[in-house]
Amino acid sequence: MDTLEALTTRASPRQLVEPAPDEASLAKILAAAVAVPDHGRLRPWRFFVVRGEARQRFGDLLADALRKREPNAPQQMIDGERAKPLRAPLIIVVATKLQNHPKIPAVEQVIATGLAAQHLLLAAHALGFGGMWRTGAPAYDPVVKQGLGLAAEDSIIGFIYLGTPAGDPPPAKKLDHTASTVEWTAPATVGA
Ligand SMILES: Cc1cc2nc3c(=O)[nH]c(=O)nc-3n(C[C@H](O)[C@H](O)[C@H](O)COP(=O)(O)O)c2cc1C
C-alpha cells in the first residue's frame, strides 16, 4: 500500500478482534509513531502498551476512576466501563509527558503527540490491522493518569485500540476538502 492510499483509505473499523499486531508489527508501528515532526526533538510522547490480562487491570482502573468521578454511577455503568479495554486485543495509551521548555509550548508538545497517535493508526492500517482513537472522560481523569504513572499536568491524547478489523466495513468517506479550503489573496490593505 503506498502512502497516499494508506492516508485516504484509513477508517475506524466497527470491530477489532484477534490477532493484535505481533511484536515485529508493533515495533514497526511504534517506529512510525516516533517519526513525526517534533519541535526541538523533545520526544514528549509516552506509549503504554496494554494487552492480554493487563486489559482487565486497566478496566479495573477505568472503573475505579468512574466510581470516584461519579459516586452515584449505577453498577451497570461501572461494569461497562470495566469492560471497555476488552473491545480490542491491544490498546496503546498515548500521552504527552509535558516538558517545561522556554521555546516550545505545551500545545506544540501535545500536537506532536497527536501526530504520533495518527502515525500509529496509519502504520497499523498499512500493515493490514485496524485501529480506533478514543478519549472520553477517562482521558482527562487524574485517577487514570495516576494509574499510568503520569502527573496531573501530563495529557492523555488517546486510547488507540488496535486489532484485526471485523464486521461490516465502515461506510466509504467523501474526501471532499473544497468546503474547507480557500485560495487566499491579500486584501488591498496588506502592504499598502
Ligand atoms: C482526539 C480524538 C478523540 C476521539 N475520541 C473518540 C471517542 O472517545 N469515541 C468515539 O467514538 N470516537 C472518537 N474519536 C473519533 C474516532 O476515532 C473516529 O476517527 C471517528 O469515528 C471517524 O471515523 P474514521 O476514523 O473512520 O474517520 C476521536 C477522534 C479523535 C481525533
The ligand as a Tripos MOL2 file, in Angstrom:
@<TRIPOS>MOLECULE
LIG
   31    33     1     0     0
SMALL
NO_CHARGES

@<TRIPOS>ATOM
      1 C1         -8.7460   13.1900   19.7250 C.3       1 LIG1
      2 C2         -9.8290   12.2440   19.2610 C.ar      1 LIG1
      3 C3        -10.6350   11.6290   20.1970 C.ar      1 LIG1
      4 C4        -11.6690   10.7680   19.8010 C.ar      1 LIG1
      5 N1        -12.4390   10.1640   20.7570 N.ar      1 LIG1
      6 C5        -13.4400    9.3460   20.3810 C.ar      1 LIG1
      7 C6        -14.2240    8.6710   21.3600 C.ar      1 LIG1
      8 O1        -13.9980    8.7760   22.5510 O.2       1 LIG1
      9 N2        -15.2500    7.8990   20.9250 N.ar      1 LIG1
     10 C7        -15.5360    7.7510   19.5830 C.ar      1 LIG1
     11 O2        -16.4910    7.0430   19.2440 O.2       1 LIG1
     12 N3        -14.7670    8.3480   18.6360 N.ar      1 LIG1
     13 C8        -13.7360    9.1350   18.9940 C.ar      1 LIG1
     14 N4        -12.9610    9.7340   18.0470 N.ar      1 LIG1
     15 C9        -13.3060    9.5730   16.6260 C.3       1 LIG1
     16 C10       -12.9730    8.2150   16.0500 C.3       1 LIG1
     17 O3        -11.6630    7.8100   16.4130 O.3       1 LIG1
     18 C11       -13.0520    8.2160   14.5090 C.3       1 LIG1
     19 O4        -11.9960    8.9480   13.9600 O.3       1 LIG1
     20 C12       -14.3420    8.7770   14.0080 C.3       1 LIG1
     21 O5        -15.4020    7.9590   14.4320 O.3       1 LIG1
     22 C13       -14.3650    8.8970   12.4740 C.3       1 LIG1
     23 O6        -14.1520    7.6580   11.8890 O.3       1 LIG1
     24 P1        -12.9170    7.3850   10.9140 P.3       1 LIG1
     25 O7        -11.7100    7.2140   11.7840 O.co2     1 LIG1
     26 O8        -13.3140    6.1480   10.1910 O.co2     1 LIG1
     27 O9        -12.7770    8.5710   10.0210 O.co2     1 LIG1
     28 C14       -11.8890   10.5500   18.4160 C.ar      1 LIG1
     29 C15       -11.0290   11.1260   17.4700 C.ar      1 LIG1
     30 C16       -10.0110   11.9560   17.8860 C.ar      1 LIG1
     31 C17        -9.0880   12.5760   16.8560 C.3       1 LIG1
@<TRIPOS>BOND
     1     1     2 1
     2     2     3 ar
     3     2    30 ar
     4     3     4 ar
     5     4     5 ar
     6     4    28 ar
     7     5     6 ar
     8     6     7 ar
     9     6    13 1
    10     7     8 2
    11     7     9 ar
    12     9    10 ar
    13    10    11 2
    14    10    12 ar
    15    12    13 ar
    16    13    14 ar
    17    14    15 1
    18    14    28 ar
    19    15    16 1
    20    16    17 1
    21    16    18 1
    22    18    19 1
    23    18    20 1
    24    20    21 1
    25    20    22 1
    26    22    23 1
    27    23    24 1
    28    24    25 2
    29    24    26 1
    30    24    27 1
    31    28    29 ar
    32    29    30 ar
    33    30    31 1
@<TRIPOS>SUBSTRUCTURE
     1 LIG1         1 GROUP 0 **** ****
